[in-house]
Amino acid sequence: QVQLEESGGGMVQAGGSMTLSCTASGNIFNQNIMGWYRQAPGKRREQVAQMTEGGSTDYRDSVKGRFTISRNIANNTVTLQMNSLKPKNTADYYCRISYYTLGTEHKRWGQGTQVTISS
């Protein structure tokens, strides 16, 4: 079983920056993807950014150029640096790891961390 522990979050003014971190522990399989999702009140959960072990990244269009995802493979950590934050970025942010075993995809989620951007 894989566990994810998130840190960061809180409140910042619009235009500010914030860093979220997530560390995975447990039975971590190779060739996994770690990323960040968010869910605003009344909305569906959506992908923000993700990164493979090989370094390939995928960002939501609305965060490109402002958010940067990075990974420390040795420490099983993924970090999301968020700059130029906007009030509409307010949401609960969730870390996720996904991997395959015997052709089956597995996904594990962190508990979520609240991000509030004040105007």
C-alpha positions as CSV (number, residue, x, y, z in Angstrom):
1,Q,0.0,0.0,0.0
2,V,1.2,3.5,-0.9
3,Q,0.6,6.5,1.4
4,L,0.8,10.1,0.4
5,E,1.5,12.9,2.8
6,E,1.0,16.5,1.6
7,S,2.4,19.7,3.1
8,G,2.0,23.3,2.2
9,G,-1.2,25.1,1.5
10,G,-2.9,27.9,3.4
11,M,-3.8,31.4,2.4
12,V,-2.0,33.9,0.3
13,Q,-3.0,37.1,-1.5
14,A,-3.5,37.2,-5.2
15,G,-0.3,37.5,-7.1
16,G,1.6,35.6,-4.4
17,S,3.3,32.3,-4.5
18,M,2.9,29.0,-2.6
19,T,4.6,25.6,-2.6
20,L,2.9,22.3,-2.1
21,S,4.9,19.1,-1.4
22,C,3.9,15.5,-1.3
23,T,5.9,12.5,-0.2
24,A,5.0,8.9,-1.0
25,S,5.8,6.0,1.2
26,G,5.1,2.3,1.2
27,N,5.4,-0.1,-1.7
28,I,6.1,2.3,-4.6
29,F,6.3,0.8,-8.0
30,N,8.6,2.0,-10.7
31,Q,7.3,4.0,-13.7
32,N,4.8,5.8,-11.7
33,I,3.3,9.2,-12.3
34,M,2.9,11.7,-9.5
35,G,0.8,14.8,-9.8
36,W,-1.6,17.4,-8.4
37,Y,-5.3,17.7,-8.7
38,R,-7.6,20.3,-7.3
39,Q,-11.3,20.6,-6.5
40,A,-13.0,23.9,-5.9
41,P,-16.4,24.0,-4.0
42,G,-19.2,22.8,-6.2
43,K,-16.9,21.7,-9.0
44,R,-15.3,18.4,-10.2
45,R,-11.8,17.4,-9.4
46,E,-9.4,18.4,-12.2
47,Q,-5.8,17.8,-13.0
48,V,-3.4,20.6,-12.4
49,A,0.0,19.0,-13.3
50,Q,1.6,15.7,-13.4
51,M,5.1,14.3,-14.0
52,T,6.5,10.9,-14.9
53,E,9.6,9.4,-13.3
54,G,11.3,10.2,-16.6
55,G,10.6,13.9,-16.3
56,S,7.7,14.3,-18.8
57,T,5.2,16.9,-17.6
58,D,1.7,17.7,-18.3
59,Y,0.0,21.0,-17.2
60,R,-3.4,22.3,-17.3
61,D,-3.6,25.1,-19.8
62,S,-4.6,27.7,-17.2
63,V,-1.6,27.1,-15.1
64,K,1.1,26.9,-17.7
65,G,3.8,29.5,-17.2
66,R,2.8,30.0,-13.5
67,F,2.9,26.6,-11.9
68,T,6.0,24.3,-12.0
69,I,6.0,20.6,-11.0
70,S,9.1,18.8,-10.0
71,R,10.1,15.5,-8.5
72,N,12.8,14.1,-6.3
73,I,12.8,10.4,-7.3
74,A,15.2,9.4,-4.5
75,N,12.9,10.8,-1.9
76,N,9.6,10.0,-3.6
77,T,8.6,13.6,-3.4
78,V,6.6,15.8,-5.8
79,T,6.5,19.5,-5.5
80,L,4.2,22.1,-7.0
81,Q,5.5,25.6,-7.1
82,M,2.6,28.0,-7.7
83,N,3.3,31.6,-8.8
84,S,1.1,34.5,-9.7
85,L,-1.8,33.0,-7.9
86,K,-5.3,34.0,-8.6
87,P,-8.5,33.9,-6.5
88,K,-9.9,31.3,-8.9
89,N,-7.0,29.0,-8.0
90,T,-8.7,28.6,-4.6
91,A,-9.4,24.9,-4.1
92,D,-8.5,21.8,-2.2
93,Y,-5.3,20.4,-3.8
94,Y,-4.7,16.7,-3.8
95,C,-1.5,14.7,-4.5
96,R,-1.9,11.6,-6.6
97,I,0.3,8.7,-7.6
98,S,-0.6,6.2,-10.3
99,Y,1.2,3.1,-11.4
100,Y,0.5,-0.2,-13.1
101,T,0.9,-3.7,-11.9
102,L,0.1,-6.7,-14.1
103,G,-1.7,-4.3,-16.5
104,T,-3.9,-2.8,-13.8
105,E,-3.8,0.9,-13.0
106,H,-3.6,1.8,-9.4
107,K,-4.3,5.3,-8.0
108,R,-3.6,6.6,-4.6
109,W,-4.7,10.0,-3.2
110,G,-3.4,12.2,-0.5
111,Q,-5.8,13.7,2.0
112,G,-5.8,17.1,0.3
113,T,-4.6,20.5,1.4
114,Q,-6.6,23.7,1.3
115,V,-5.3,26.6,-0.8
116,T,-7.1,29.9,-0.5
117,I,-6.2,32.9,-2.6
118,S,-7.6,36.2,-1.4
119,S,-8.3,39.1,-3.7
